[in-house]
Structure formats: structure tokens, C-alpha cells
Amino acid sequence: ISYALSWPERMQTPVKKLDLAALGKLTFQKPDDEQFPALQLARRALQSSGAAPAILNAANEIAVENFLAGKISFLQITDIVVAVLDGVKTTEPANIDDILAADSQARNFTLELIGKIGKR
């Protein structure tokens, strides 16, 4: 992440260099979609055409921001993102302006939705 944020320079971080050999082995398990429903949302957005990933990201950012502000519950985040993915309809983006417009539309829709439902 630091490479992406500081490219082409190298950012100094307090994180130790990852030594995979020292770890010995890594074990992976299939993620539990029931326990982590947001993973399914990410897959859905990636498999959709158009601006769905941008819409998901915008809705998630606004929902998390409102959770941290105490305006919605943690469990409402995923439900809100689903509603925004289902509710925001855009055309196939042709350029960055179309993506930014979808992002803005999703953020506004998310705020409206949160204003209506509040914390449960």
C-alpha cells in the first residue's frame, strides 16, 4: 500500500519487511459468505458491468462514515450498500467523468437512505 501511495518514491513506514520464508507456511480457507456478506457484494460489483465497483465503494464509504458517527448500526452497513447498488442506475461509463458522476450519485443516494432509515 505504501508503494502505491508514494510511487515512484519509497515511503518510510513503521511496518517490518514481510519475510515469507520466516513465516514457514500460509494456510488459506474459503471465506464464509454468510459471516462476511460484504465479500459477496464485492464479487457482485466486480461481475457487473459499468460503475458498480465505484457505486459500492462510495456507498460503503458513506455508510462507514455514518456508522463511526453513531448514525447507523454496524449491521446496517451491508444492507445500505445493497440498497444503493440496487437503487443507483447509471449508464455504461465511457470516461472518468461518468465514473465520478456515478460516485456522486451513489453518495447522495446513500445519504438520503440513511436519513430515512436512521439507526435501528
C-alpha positions as CSV (number, residue, x, y, z in Angstrom):
1,I,0.0,0.0,0.0
2,S,2.8,2.4,0.8
3,Y,4.3,1.8,-2.6
4,A,1.0,2.8,-4.2
5,L,0.7,5.9,-2.1
6,S,4.3,7.1,-2.6
7,W,5.2,5.9,-6.1
8,P,7.7,6.4,-7.6
9,E,9.4,7.2,-4.2
10,R,9.5,4.9,-1.2
11,M,7.7,5.9,1.9
12,Q,9.2,5.1,5.3
13,T,6.8,3.1,7.5
14,P,7.0,1.5,10.9
15,V,6.0,-1.8,9.4
16,K,8.6,-4.5,9.3
17,K,9.5,-6.0,5.9
18,L,7.4,-9.1,5.2
19,D,9.6,-12.2,5.3
20,L,7.5,-15.0,3.8
21,A,10.3,-17.6,4.4
22,A,10.3,-16.8,8.1
23,L,6.6,-17.5,8.3
24,G,7.1,-21.0,7.1
25,K,3.7,-21.6,5.6
26,L,0.5,-19.8,4.9
27,T,-2.9,-21.5,5.3
28,F,-5.9,-20.3,3.3
29,Q,-9.5,-21.1,3.8
30,K,-12.6,-20.4,1.7
31,P,-14.3,-17.3,3.1
32,D,-17.6,-17.7,4.8
33,D,-20.1,-15.6,2.8
34,E,-22.7,-15.9,5.5
35,Q,-20.4,-14.5,8.1
36,F,-18.9,-11.9,5.7
37,P,-21.7,-10.8,3.4
38,A,-19.7,-7.8,2.1
39,L,-17.5,-10.3,0.2
40,Q,-20.5,-11.3,-1.9
41,L,-21.2,-7.6,-2.6
42,A,-17.7,-7.1,-3.8
43,R,-18.0,-10.1,-6.2
44,R,-21.3,-8.9,-7.4
45,A,-20.0,-5.4,-8.2
46,L,-17.0,-6.8,-10.0
47,Q,-19.1,-9.2,-12.1
48,S,-21.5,-6.4,-13.0
49,S,-20.7,-4.1,-15.9
50,G,-20.3,-0.4,-15.6
51,A,-19.8,1.7,-12.5
52,A,-20.9,-0.9,-9.9
53,P,-17.5,-1.1,-8.1
54,A,-17.4,2.7,-7.8
55,I,-21.0,2.7,-6.5
56,L,-20.2,0.0,-4.0
57,N,-17.1,2.0,-2.8
58,A,-19.0,5.3,-2.5
59,A,-21.9,3.7,-0.6
60,N,-19.5,1.8,1.7
61,E,-17.5,5.0,2.5
62,I,-20.6,7.0,3.4
63,A,-22.2,4.1,5.4
64,V,-19.0,3.5,7.4
65,E,-18.6,7.2,8.0
66,N,-22.2,7.3,9.4
67,F,-21.6,4.2,11.5
68,L,-18.5,5.8,13.0
69,A,-20.6,8.9,13.7
70,G,-23.2,6.8,15.5
71,K,-25.9,7.4,13.0
72,I,-26.4,3.8,11.8
73,S,-25.5,0.4,13.3
74,F,-22.7,-1.7,12.1
75,L,-25.1,-4.3,10.8
76,Q,-26.8,-1.7,8.7
77,I,-23.7,-1.0,6.6
78,T,-24.2,-4.1,4.3
79,D,-27.9,-3.5,3.9
80,I,-27.4,0.1,2.9
81,V,-24.7,-0.8,0.3
82,V,-27.1,-3.5,-1.2
83,A,-29.9,-0.9,-1.4
84,V,-27.6,1.6,-3.1
85,L,-26.3,-1.0,-5.6
86,D,-29.9,-1.9,-6.4
87,G,-31.1,1.7,-6.4
88,V,-28.5,3.6,-8.3
89,K,-28.8,3.1,-12.1
90,T,-26.2,4.5,-14.4
91,T,-25.3,4.1,-18.0
92,E,-22.1,2.3,-19.0
93,P,-19.3,4.7,-18.2
94,A,-17.4,6.0,-21.1
95,N,-14.8,8.0,-19.2
96,I,-13.7,9.1,-15.8
97,D,-16.4,11.8,-15.6
98,D,-19.0,9.1,-15.9
99,I,-17.4,7.2,-13.0
100,L,-17.2,10.4,-10.9
101,A,-20.9,11.1,-11.6
102,A,-21.9,7.6,-10.6
103,D,-19.8,8.0,-7.4
104,S,-21.5,11.3,-6.6
105,Q,-25.0,9.8,-7.3
106,A,-24.2,6.9,-5.0
107,R,-23.0,9.1,-2.2
108,N,-26.1,11.3,-2.4
109,F,-28.4,8.3,-2.6
110,T,-26.7,6.7,0.4
111,L,-27.1,9.9,2.5
112,E,-30.8,10.1,1.6
113,L,-31.3,6.5,2.5
114,I,-29.5,6.9,5.8
115,G,-31.6,10.0,6.5
116,K,-34.8,7.9,6.0
117,I,-33.8,4.8,8.0
118,G,-31.7,6.1,10.8
119,K,-30.2,3.8,13.4
120,R,-32.1,0.6,14.2
